[in-house]
Amino acid sequence: MKHRIRVAAIIMSGDKILLVKHVHPETGYGWWVPPGGGIEESDSSIFDCAKRETFEETNLKIKTSRILYIREFQDKEHQVLNIEFFMLADSFLGEIGLGNIKGKGPDERYIKEVKWLSKKDLKEIVVFPEILKNDFWPDRAAGFLNIKYLGRQVK
């Protein structure tokens, strides 16, 4: 099994969170996640990876300095164990859009939409990590006091 480091940014605007919709091109299965992806050799840190991936997937430029959550995710389809870091975006600039994923290979085939969603909106959709549906909101209200380990998910 391969291993991969994945980083995603938690970006908030008021009471809404920015999520990216992915749709599997063969099965049509859809899910929403914070913008993110695998660390690359050109990234000098996980924070740089979060900035690069966010720009590619949403067109936003972010500043980030904190890890909120860590999760393991085992992707059986591709035989990859992902270690994921979810970072808090301290600030962002720009207008959301998908123009930067052109020519990015699989991202271009999977990513279909980027949207600001409220806690209520999340109740009706598939969201990863699942903590974003419920426990995230009290964590946010408390100021994210500790980094939380979310366990391992197998898909």
VEXDO-154511 format. One record per residue: x, y, z of N, C-alpha, C in turn; residue number from 0; residue in three letters. Coordinates in pm, whole numbers, plus 50000, padded with zeros to 5 digits. Example, Ala and Ser with C-alpha at 12.3 -4.5 7.8 and 13.67 -1.06 7.14 Angstrom:
# residues 2
[[51319 49431 50780] [51230 49550 50780] [51320 49670 50780] 0 "ALA"]
[[51285 49775 50708] [51367 49894 50714] [51290 50003 50787] 1 "SER"]
This chain:
# residues 155
[[50084 49882 50000] [50000 50000 50000] [50089 50125 50000] 0 "MET"]
[[50051 50221 49917] [50123 50349 49911] [50075 50439 50024] 1 "LYS"]
[[50158 50541 50054] [50123 50641 50154] [50125 50779 50088] 2 "HIS"]
[[50036 50866 50134] [50025 50999 50076] [49993 51098 50187] 3 "ARG"]
[[50056 51214 50182] [50022 51322 50273] [49928 51415 50199] 4 "ILE"]
[[49812 51439 50258] [49711 51524 50197] [49682 51639 50291] 5 "ARG"]
[[49664 51759 50236] [49639 51879 50315] [49517 51951 50259] 6 "VAL"]
[[49431 51999 50349] [49312 52072 50305] [49295 52195 50393] 7 "ALA"]
[[49232 52297 50337] [49210 52423 50408] [49064 52437 50448] 8 "ALA"]
[[49043 52473 50573] [48909 52507 50623] [48897 52659 50611] 9 "ILE"]
[[48809 52704 50520] [48794 52846 50491] [48652 52887 50529] 10 "ILE"]
[[48641 52987 50615] [48512 53033 50664] [48486 53176 50618] 11 "MET"]
[[48360 53205 50589] [48315 53341 50563] [48183 53356 50639] 12 "SER"]
[[48188 53427 50750] [48070 53436 50835] [48035 53299 50888] 13 "GLY"]
[[47910 53256 50863] [47866 53125 50911] [47869 53019 50801] 14 "ASP"]
[[47950 53041 50698] [47958 52945 50587] [48100 52895 50569] 15 "LYS"]
[[48110 52770 50523] [48237 52706 50497] [48248 52681 50347] 16 "ILE"]
[[48369 52695 50292] [48390 52675 50150] [48425 52528 50124] 17 "LEU"]
[[48345 52464 50039] [48369 52324 50005] [48372 52306 49853] 18 "LEU"]
[[48439 52199 49813] [48456 52165 49672] [48382 52034 49646] 19 "VAL"]
[[48298 52033 49541] [48223 51912 49506] [48303 51828 49408] 20 "LYS"]
[[48320 51701 49445] [48385 51603 49359] [48278 51504 49313] 21 "HIS"]
[[48288 51460 49188] [48198 51358 49134] [48286 51255 49064] 22 "VAL"]
[[48272 51127 49105] [48349 51020 49042] [48302 51006 48898] 23 "HIS"]
[[48394 51017 48799] [48352 51018 48659] [48288 50887 48610] 24 "PRO"]
[[48321 50775 48673] [48262 50648 48629] [48133 50614 48705] 25 "GLU"]
[[48131 50638 48836] [48016 50595 48916] [47912 50704 48938] 26 "THR"]
[[47953 50831 48923] [47862 50942 48949] [47846 50976 49096] 27 "GLY"]
[[47916 50903 49184] [47910 50930 49328] [47967 51068 49355] 28 "TYR"]
[[47896 51149 49433] [47941 51285 49461] [47963 51309 49609] 29 "GLY"]
[[48061 51394 49641] [48090 51430 49779] [48155 51567 49783] 30 "TRP"]
[[48147 51631 49900] [48202 51764 49920] [48315 51757 50022] 31 "TRP"]
[[48423 51831 49998] [48538 51835 50089] [48598 51976 50087] 32 "VAL"]
[[48672 52010 50192] [48747 52135 50187] [48851 52127 50074] 33 "PRO"]
[[48889 52239 50014] [48989 52235 49906] [49121 52179 49959] 34 "PRO"]
[[49179 52088 49881] [49306 52030 49924] [49352 51922 49831] 35 "GLY"]
[[49468 51866 49864] [49526 51760 49783] [49660 51719 49838] 36 "GLY"]
[[49728 51637 49760] [49855 51580 49803] [49971 51678 49800] 37 "GLY"]
[[50060 51662 49898] [50179 51745 49903] [50269 51709 49786] 38 "ILE"]
[[50330 51810 49727] [50420 51791 49612] [50560 51834 49648] 39 "GLU"]
[[50656 51789 49570] [50796 51820 49595] [50821 51971 49600] 40 "GLU"]
[[50745 52047 49524] [50764 52193 49520] [50710 52264 49645] 41 "SER"]
[[50628 52195 49724] [50574 52255 49847] [50681 52254 49955] 42 "ASP"]
[[50705 52367 50017] [50808 52373 50122] [50753 52329 50258] 43 "SER"]
[[50620 52316 50270] [50559 52273 50395] [50415 52233 50369] 44 "SER"]
[[50350 52177 50471] [50208 52146 50458] [50126 52274 50445] 45 "ILE"]
[[50176 52383 50502] [50105 52511 50490] [50110 52561 50345] 46 "PHE"]
[[50226 52546 50280] [50238 52584 50139] [50149 52496 50051] 47 "ASP"]
[[50140 52368 50085] [50052 52278 50011] [49907 52326 50021] 48 "CYS"]
[[49864 52363 50140] [49726 52413 50158] [49701 52536 50072] 49 "ALA"]
[[49799 52627 50068] [49785 52749 49987] [49775 52715 49838] 50 "LYS"]
[[49866 52628 49790] [49868 52593 49648] [49740 52521 49608] 51 "ARG"]
[[49702 52421 49685] [49581 52344 49651] [49455 52431 49654] 52 "GLU"]
[[49447 52519 49753] [49331 52608 49761] [49323 52697 49639] 53 "THR"]
[[49436 52753 49596] [49436 52838 49478] [49395 52759 49354] 54 "PHE"]
[[49451 52637 49339] [49418 52554 49222] [49269 52522 49217] 55 "GLU"]
[[49210 52488 49332] [49072 52439 49333] [48966 52545 49352] 56 "GLU"]
[[49004 52664 49404] [48901 52764 49434] [48931 52903 49381] 57 "THR"]
[[49054 52929 49340] [49100 53059 49295] [49127 53156 49412] 58 "ASN"]
[[49118 53109 49536] [49144 53196 49651] [49288 53186 49696] 59 "LEU"]
[[49344 53300 49737] [49476 53303 49800] [49453 53309 49950] 60 "LYS"]
[[49512 53214 50023] [49489 53208 50167] [49618 53224 50246] 61 "ILE"]
[[49601 53258 50372] [49707 53252 50472] [49659 53151 50575] 62 "LYS"]
[[49749 53064 50618] [49713 52962 50715] [49828 52937 50810] 63 "THR"]
[[49795 52907 50936] [49901 52889 51035] [49871 52782 51139] 64 "SER"]
[[49753 52718 51130] [49713 52623 51234] [49658 52494 51177] 65 "ARG"]
[[49692 52384 51241] [49631 52254 51211] [49512 52237 51304] 66 "ILE"]
[[49396 52203 51247] [49276 52180 51327] [49252 52031 51352] 67 "LEU"]
[[49262 51953 51245] [49230 51811 51252] [49333 51729 51175] 68 "TYR"]
[[49352 51605 51221] [49435 51507 51151] [49349 51382 51135] 69 "ILE"]
[[49351 51325 51016] [49270 51206 50987] [49349 51112 50900] 70 "ARG"]
[[49328 50983 50918] [49380 50882 50827] [49264 50839 50737] 71 "GLU"]
[[49294 50821 50610] [49191 50781 50515] [49251 50676 50422] 72 "PHE"]
[[49197 50555 50430] [49245 50446 50346] [49157 50434 50224] 73 "GLN"]
[[49216 50460 50107] [49146 50453 49978] [49173 50314 49919] 74 "ASP"]
[[49076 50224 49934] [49094 50087 49885] [49100 50080 49732] 75 "LYS"]
[[49026 50169 49665] [49024 50168 49519] [49163 50187 49461] 76 "GLU"]
[[49240 50280 49521] [49374 50310 49470] [49485 50254 49558] 77 "HIS"]
[[49449 50181 49664] [49545 50122 49757] [49641 50226 49814] 78 "GLN"]
[[49583 50334 49869] [49661 50444 49925] [49611 50475 50066] 79 "VAL"]
[[49705 50488 50159] [49671 50536 50292] [49710 50682 50298] 80 "LEU"]
[[49610 50769 50311] [49631 50914 50320] [49639 50956 50466] 81 "ASN"]
[[49735 51039 50498] [49736 51110 50625] [49697 51252 50590] 82 "ILE"]
[[49586 51298 50647] [49530 51429 50611] [49545 51529 50724] 83 "GLU"]
[[49586 51649 50686] [49593 51762 50778] [49491 51865 50732] 84 "PHE"]
[[49402 51905 50821] [49304 52009 50791] [49349 52136 50860] 85 "PHE"]
[[49379 52239 50780] [49435 52364 50829] [49328 52472 50830] 86 "MET"]
[[49337 52562 50926] [49246 52676 50931] [49302 52789 50846] 87 "LEU"]
[[49222 52842 50754] [49263 52960 50679] [49240 53083 50767] 88 "ALA"]
[[49347 53156 50793] [49338 53278 50874] [49271 53391 50797] 89 "ASP"]
[[49295 53393 50665] [49236 53495 50579] [49238 53445 50435] 90 "SER"]
[[49160 53513 50349] [49160 53477 50207] [49132 53601 50124] 91 "PHE"]
[[49178 53594 49998] [49154 53701 49900] [49111 53638 49769] 92 "LEU"]
[[49023 53707 49697] [48983 53662 49565] [48837 53624 49559] 93 "GLY"]
[[48797 53584 49440] [48661 53537 49412] [48668 53389 49377] 94 "GLU"]
[[48576 53310 49432] [48582 53166 49406] [48553 53134 49260] 95 "ILE"]
[[48620 53029 49212] [48602 52983 49075] [48685 52859 49050] 96 "GLY"]
[[48657 52790 48940] [48725 52665 48908] [48825 52678 48793] 97 "LEU"]
[[48854 52798 48749] [48939 52817 48633] [49081 52763 48645] 98 "GLY"]
[[49133 52750 48766] [49272 52707 48785] [49292 52556 48779] 99 "ASN"]
[[49184 52478 48768] [49203 52333 48762] [49220 52282 48619] 100 "ILE"]
[[49205 52370 48522] [49224 52329 48383] [49366 52277 48364] 101 "LYS"]
[[49377 52158 48305] [49508 52099 48281] [49568 52031 48403] 102 "GLY"]
[[49490 52011 48510] [49542 51951 48633] [49512 51802 48642] 103 "LYS"]
[[49486 51737 48529] [49466 51593 48528] [49338 51549 48595] 104 "GLY"]
[[49348 51456 48693] [49229 51401 48757] [49139 51507 48821] 105 "PRO"]
[[49197 51612 48877] [49115 51716 48938] [49013 51770 48840] 106 "ASP"]
[[49056 51788 48718] [48968 51844 48615] [48849 51751 48587] 107 "GLU"]
[[48871 51621 48601] [48764 51523 48578] [48670 51508 48698] 108 "ARG"]
[[48722 51528 48818] [48645 51505 48940] [48576 51630 48996] 109 "TYR"]
[[48645 51743 48994] [48594 51864 49060] [48491 51933 48972] 110 "ILE"]
[[48372 51955 49029] [48261 52009 48952] [48208 52143 49001] 111 "LYS"]
[[48235 52176 49130] [48175 52297 49185] [48250 52338 49311] 112 "GLU"]
[[48251 52468 49338] [48303 52521 49464] [48196 52617 49517] 113 "VAL"]
[[48165 52604 49648] [48050 52677 49698] [48062 52702 49849] 114 "LYS"]
[[48008 52818 49893] [47995 52848 50036] [47870 52779 50086] 115 "TRP"]
[[47884 52701 50195] [47772 52625 50249] [47756 52650 50399] 116 "LEU"]
[[47631 52655 50443] [47601 52673 50586] [47594 52536 50654] 117 "SER"]
[[47591 52537 50786] [47576 52413 50862] [47449 52340 50817] 118 "LYS"]
[[47343 52414 50795] [47216 52355 50751] [47232 52288 50613] 119 "LYS"]
[[47304 52352 50522] [47328 52296 50388] [47397 52160 50395] 120 "ASP"]
[[47486 52142 50494] [47566 52020 50504] [47483 51899 50543] 121 "LEU"]
[[47368 51921 50604] [47282 51809 50647] [47235 51723 50530] 122 "LYS"]
[[47223 51783 50413] [47163 51715 50297] [47264 51657 50198] 123 "GLU"]
[[47395 51671 50226] [47495 51627 50130] [47599 51536 50196] 124 "ILE"]
[[47678 51466 50114] [47788 51383 50163] [47909 51475 50180] 125 "VAL"]
[[47963 51479 50303] [48073 51570 50336] [48184 51491 50406] 126 "VAL"]
[[48307 51516 50367] [48424 51459 50435] [48519 51572 50473] 127 "PHE"]
[[48576 51570 50592] [48549 51474 50698] [48412 51499 50759] 128 "PRO"]
[[48354 51394 50812] [48218 51400 50866] [48204 51500 50980] 129 "GLU"]
[[48313 51530 51050] [48308 51623 51163] [48253 51760 51121] 130 "ILE"]
[[48263 51793 50992] [48215 51922 50945] [48064 51936 50958] 131 "LEU"]
[[47992 51827 50965] [47845 51834 50979] [47802 51878 51118] 132 "LYS"]
[[47876 51839 51222] [47829 51866 51357] [47936 51924 51449] 133 "ASN"]
[[48028 51840 51495] [48124 51880 51599] [48214 51997 51559] 134 "ASP"]
[[48234 52017 51431] [48316 52130 51385] [48264 52263 51437] 135 "PHE"]
[[48134 52281 51437] [48074 52411 51470] [48097 52449 51617] 136 "TRP"]
[[48080 52358 51714] [48118 52393 51852] [48269 52410 51868] 137 "PRO"]
[[48348 52331 51795] [48495 52349 51797] [48530 52491 51754] 138 "ASP"]
[[48464 52537 51648] [48488 52673 51598] [48448 52778 51702] 139 "ARG"]
[[48331 52761 51761] [48282 52856 51861] [48376 52865 51981] 140 "ALA"]
[[48441 52752 52014] [48535 52748 52127] [48674 52798 52090] 141 "ALA"]
[[48698 52825 51960] [48828 52874 51916] [48928 52765 51882] 142 "GLY"]
[[48880 52644 51852] [48968 52533 51816] [49081 52519 51917] 143 "PHE"]
[[49047 52478 52037] [49142 52474 52147] [49254 52371 52129] 144 "LEU"]
[[49223 52258 52064] [49323 52152 52047] [49316 52095 51906] 145 "ASN"]
[[49428 52039 51861] [49427 51962 51737] [49355 51831 51769] 146 "ILE"]
[[49262 51791 51684] [49187 51667 51706] [49226 51561 51603] 147 "LYS"]
[[49247 51440 51653] [49268 51324 51566] [49132 51263 51537] 148 "TYR"]
[[49097 51250 51410] [48965 51204 51370] [48957 51054 51341] 149 "LEU"]
[[49068 50983 51358] [49068 50839 51336] [49096 50802 51192] 150 "GLY"]
[[49072 50675 51161] [49095 50622 51026] [48963 50585 50964] 151 "ARG"]
[[48944 50630 50840] [48827 50593 50762] [48875 50505 50648] 152 "GLN"]
[[48798 50402 50618] [48830 50311 50507] [48718 50321 50406] 153 "VAL"]
[[48754 50347 50281] [48654 50357 50174] [48683 50255 50068] 154 "LYS"]
